[in-house]
């Protein structure tokens, strides 16, 4: 049994087994979840941090991530090193979110996707290599994270999120924030409504396919996004089925680009979908989306902790 330090603002108790992990909240940055969450499966396949002598691992981590301490300052650096984030969808955007968060030295990553690495992923997904073809995307990223940040606890969930299994898929695993990088509107709506209700740090990723300019990527409330059919569908669904405001801010932060979608050349066969496979894609854009999403998620998380600390004074 591993007990979180008493001064940890999240205060979770985590127990590990050979096959999985459960996390039981005490006082959390995230309010108590739905009753449905309490009925979720007790264990999720997990990978514990690399086993090493504690002092050696700590010293190695400080060498790896000391640049973050100089950038953020001691307090925010310690908060960042304790952060626990989930990424839904491990494709052209989500894989780069994972890469960024691992290199920011976070404590836990929950990686959620059922898909496997294919040749068609190599142009835009960080885990897609000749050596990983056929491997589960979550597993390929788990191995990559272990090489970048051996102290990071990685939990893989090889499932597609839908409007019926979220947040049940999380089980009792605690998170402080989530990036939704999937391309299914129903799943995106369920995640957004849930995160908004819990006041959880959350980024919703729009469509990166058919775009050429990473310099046009920005973050705005869903009510203000344009040139994005995926987010337009999400906006409509959240208003109709989750009663989000029809005027003003919707309280859902989104990564998107105003660049008009460029349709594929007529000589190319496409499947007509709104994702990267349908429109075509560039890693310069998908990685740009991912880096912006990771940075904004971290900023939300640190601001929430700062507000909590200030209110406690």
C-alpha positions in Angstrom: 0.0 0.0 0.0 1.4 3.4 -1.0 0.0 6.3 1.0 0.1 9.8 -0.6 1.9 12.4 1.6 -0.5 14.2 3.9 0.3 17.5 2.3 -0.6 16.3 -1.2 -3.6 18.3 -2.2 -5.1 15.3 -3.9 -4.5 12.8 -1.0 -5.1 9.4 -2.8 -4.2 6.0 -1.4 -3.0 3.7 -4.2 -2.6 0.0 -3.9 -0.9 -2.1 -6.5 -1.0 -5.8 -7.4 0.7 -7.8 -10.1 -2.3 -7.5 -12.4 -3.7 -4.1 -11.8 -4.2 -1.1 -9.6 -7.0 0.5 -7.6 -7.0 4.1 -6.4 -9.3 5.2 -3.6 -9.9 9.0 -3.3 -9.7 10.7 0.1 -9.6 14.5 -0.5 -9.2 15.1 -4.2 -8.8 18.0 -6.7 -11.6 16.2 -8.5 -15.0 16.1 -6.7 -16.7 12.7 -6.1 -17.7 11.1 -9.4 -21.0 9.7 -10.4 -22.6 6.8 -8.7 -21.9 4.9 -11.9 -18.2 5.4 -11.3 -18.4 3.7 -8.0 -19.8 0.6 -9.6 -16.9 0.4 -12.1 -14.5 -2.5 -12.4 -12.0 -2.6 -9.5 -8.8 -3.1 -11.5 -7.4 -1.9 -14.8 -4.2 -3.3 -16.4 -1.3 -1.2 -15.1 2.4 -0.8 -15.3 4.1 0.4 -12.2 7.1 2.8 -12.3 10.4 1.1 -13.1 11.9 -0.5 -10.0 15.1 1.2 -8.9 16.6 2.3 -5.6 14.5 5.3 -4.5 17.4 7.7 -4.1 18.9 6.8 -7.5 15.5 7.2 -9.2 14.9 10.6 -7.6 18.4 11.8 -8.6 17.9 10.6 -12.1 14.5 12.3 -12.3 16.0 15.6 -11.1 18.6 15.4 -13.8 16.0 14.6 -16.5 13.4 17.2 -15.5 15.4 19.9 -13.8 14.8 22.2 -16.7 11.1 22.2 -15.7 12.0 23.3 -12.2 13.9 26.3 -13.5 11.0 27.2 -15.8 8.1 26.8 -13.4 9.6 27.4 -10.0 9.8 25.0 -7.1 6.1 24.9 -6.1 4.6 24.4 -9.6 7.4 22.0 -10.5 6.5 19.8 -7.5 2.8 20.0 -8.4 3.6 19.0 -12.0 5.7 16.0 -10.9 2.7 14.8 -8.9 0.1 15.3 -11.7 -2.0 12.4 -13.0 -3.5 12.8 -16.5 -5.5 10.7 -18.9 -5.4 10.8 -22.7 -8.3 9.4 -24.7 -7.3 8.6 -28.3 -3.7 7.8 -29.0 -3.5 8.8 -32.7 -1.9 11.7 -34.6 -2.7 14.2 -31.8 -3.1 12.1 -28.7 0.2 10.3 -29.1 2.0 13.7 -29.0 0.1 14.7 -25.9 1.4 11.6 -24.2 5.0 12.4 -25.4 4.8 16.0 -24.0 3.3 15.0 -20.7 5.9 12.2 -20.2 8.7 14.7 -20.9 7.1 17.1 -18.3 7.7 14.4 -15.7 4.2 13.8 -14.6 3.5 11.0 -12.0 0.7 9.1 -13.8 -0.5 8.7 -17.4 -3.7 6.8 -18.2 -3.6 5.8 -21.9 -7.0 4.9 -23.5 -7.3 3.5 -27.0 -8.2 0.1 -28.6 -6.4 0.6 -31.9 -3.2 -1.0 -33.1 -0.3 0.6 -34.9 -0.5 0.4 -38.7 1.7 1.5 -41.6 -0.8 4.4 -42.3 0.0 5.8 -38.9 3.7 6.4 -39.5 3.3 9.8 -41.1 1.9 11.4 -37.9 1.9 9.2 -34.7 5.0 9.3 -32.5 4.7 5.6 -31.5 4.3 4.4 -35.1 7.5 2.7 -36.2 8.5 -0.2 -38.3 9.3 -2.0 -35.1 5.9 -1.4 -33.5 3.6 -2.3 -36.4 0.7 -4.5 -35.1 1.3 -3.5 -31.5 -1.5 -1.9 -29.4 -1.0 1.8 -29.6 -1.4 2.1 -25.8 1.3 -0.6 -25.2 3.7 1.0 -27.7 3.3 4.3 -25.9 3.7 2.7 -22.6 7.1 1.3 -23.6 8.1 4.7 -25.0 7.1 6.5 -21.8 9.1 4.0 -19.7 12.2 5.0 -21.7 11.6 8.7 -21.3 10.4 8.7 -17.7 11.0 5.5 -15.8 9.3 6.9 -12.7 6.0 7.5 -14.4 3.2 5.1 -13.6 1.4 4.2 -16.8 -2.0 2.6 -16.9 -3.2 1.3 -20.3 -6.9 0.8 -21.1 -7.3 -0.9 -24.5 -10.9 0.1 -25.2 -12.7 2.7 -27.3 -14.6 5.3 -25.3 -18.3 5.7 -26.0 -21.2 7.4 -24.4 -22.1 4.2 -22.4 -18.8 3.2 -20.9 -17.5 6.6 -19.7 -16.4 7.2 -17.0 -16.8 3.5 -16.1 -13.6 2.7 -18.0 -11.6 4.6 -15.4 -12.7 2.4 -12.6 -11.2 3.8 -9.4 -8.1 5.3 -11.0 -7.7 8.9 -10.0 -6.8 11.7 -12.5 -6.3 15.4 -12.3 -7.0 16.2 -15.9 -7.8 14.7 -19.3 -7.2 15.4 -23.0 -9.9 14.1 -25.3 -8.2 13.4 -28.7 -10.7 10.9 -30.0 -12.8 11.6 -33.2 -16.2 10.2 -32.1 -18.7 12.9 -31.3 -20.7 10.9 -28.8 -17.6 10.0 -26.8 -16.4 13.6 -26.9 -19.7 14.9 -25.6 -19.8 12.4 -22.7 -16.2 13.2 -21.7 -16.8 17.0 -22.0 -20.0 16.9 -19.9 -18.4 14.8 -17.3 -15.2 16.9 -17.0 -17.2 20.1 -16.9 -19.5 18.8 -14.1 -16.4 17.8 -12.0 -14.6 21.0 -12.8 -11.7 18.9 -14.0 -8.8 20.2 -16.2 -9.9 19.2 -19.7 -9.0 19.8 -23.3 -11.1 18.7 -26.2 -9.2 18.3 -29.5 -10.8 19.3 -32.8 -10.1 18.0 -36.3 -6.4 18.2 -37.4 -7.0 16.4 -40.7 -6.8 18.4 -44.0 -4.8 21.3 -42.4 -1.3 22.5 -43.3 -0.5 25.4 -40.8 0.5 24.4 -37.3 1.0 28.2 -36.6 -2.8 28.6 -36.7 -3.5 26.2 -33.8 -5.2 27.9 -30.9 -7.3 27.3 -27.8 -10.8 28.8 -27.2 -14.1 27.9 -25.6 -16.2 25.6 -27.7 -18.7 28.4 -28.3 -16.1 30.3 -30.2 -14.5 27.7 -32.4 -14.9 27.8 -36.2 -13.8 25.9 -39.3 -14.2 22.6 -37.5 -17.0 20.2 -38.4 -16.2 17.9 -35.6 -16.4 20.6 -33.0 -19.6 22.0 -34.6 -21.2 18.6 -34.2 -20.0 18.4 -30.6 -21.4 21.9 -29.8 -24.8 20.9 -31.1 -24.8 17.6 -29.2 -23.8 19.2 -25.9 -26.5 21.8 -26.2 -29.3 19.4 -27.2 -28.4 16.4 -25.0 -26.4 17.9 -22.0 -28.1 21.2 -21.6 -25.0 23.4 -22.1 -25.6 27.1 -22.7 -26.8 28.2 -26.1 -25.4 31.7 -25.5 -22.0 32.7 -24.1 -19.2 30.4 -22.8 -19.9 26.7 -22.7 -17.0 25.9 -20.3 -15.3 23.5 -22.7 -11.8 24.4 -23.8 -10.9 23.2 -27.3 -7.8 23.0 -29.4 -8.6 23.8 -33.0 -7.5 25.7 -36.1 -9.3 28.3 -38.1 -7.5 27.2 -41.3 -10.1 25.9 -43.8 -10.0 22.2 -44.3 -8.4 21.3 -47.5 -10.1 18.4 -49.2 -8.0 15.5 -50.6 -6.8 15.6 -54.2 -9.4 14.1 -56.5 -6.9 11.4 -57.4 -6.9 10.1 -53.8 -9.3 7.5 -52.4 -10.8 8.6 -49.1 -13.4 7.3 -46.7 -15.3 10.6 -46.2 -14.7 10.8 -42.5 -13.6 13.9 -40.6 -10.5 12.3 -39.1 -6.9 12.3 -40.4 -7.4 9.1 -42.4 -10.3 10.7 -44.3 -8.7 14.1 -45.0 -5.0 13.4 -45.0 -2.6 14.9 -42.4 0.8 16.3 -41.6 2.7 15.5 -38.4 3.6 19.2 -38.2 -0.1 20.0 -37.6 -1.1 16.9 -35.5 2.0 17.3 -33.2 1.2 21.0 -33.0 -2.3 20.3 -31.8 -0.9 17.8 -29.3 1.7 20.2 -27.8 -0.8 23.0 -27.5 -3.2 20.6 -25.7 -0.6 19.3 -23.3 0.6 22.8 -22.4 -3.0 24.1 -21.8 -3.9 21.1 -19.7 -0.9 21.7 -17.5 -1.7 25.4 -17.2 -5.3 24.6 -16.2 -4.1 22.1 -13.6 -1.5 24.4 -12.0 -4.0 27.3 -11.9 -6.6 25.2 -10.2 -4.1 24.2 -7.5 -3.0 27.8 -7.0 -6.6 28.8 -6.5 -7.1 26.0 -4.0 -4.0 27.0 -2.1 -5.0 30.7 -2.1 -8.5 29.9 -0.8 -7.0 27.8 2.0 -5.0 30.8 3.4 
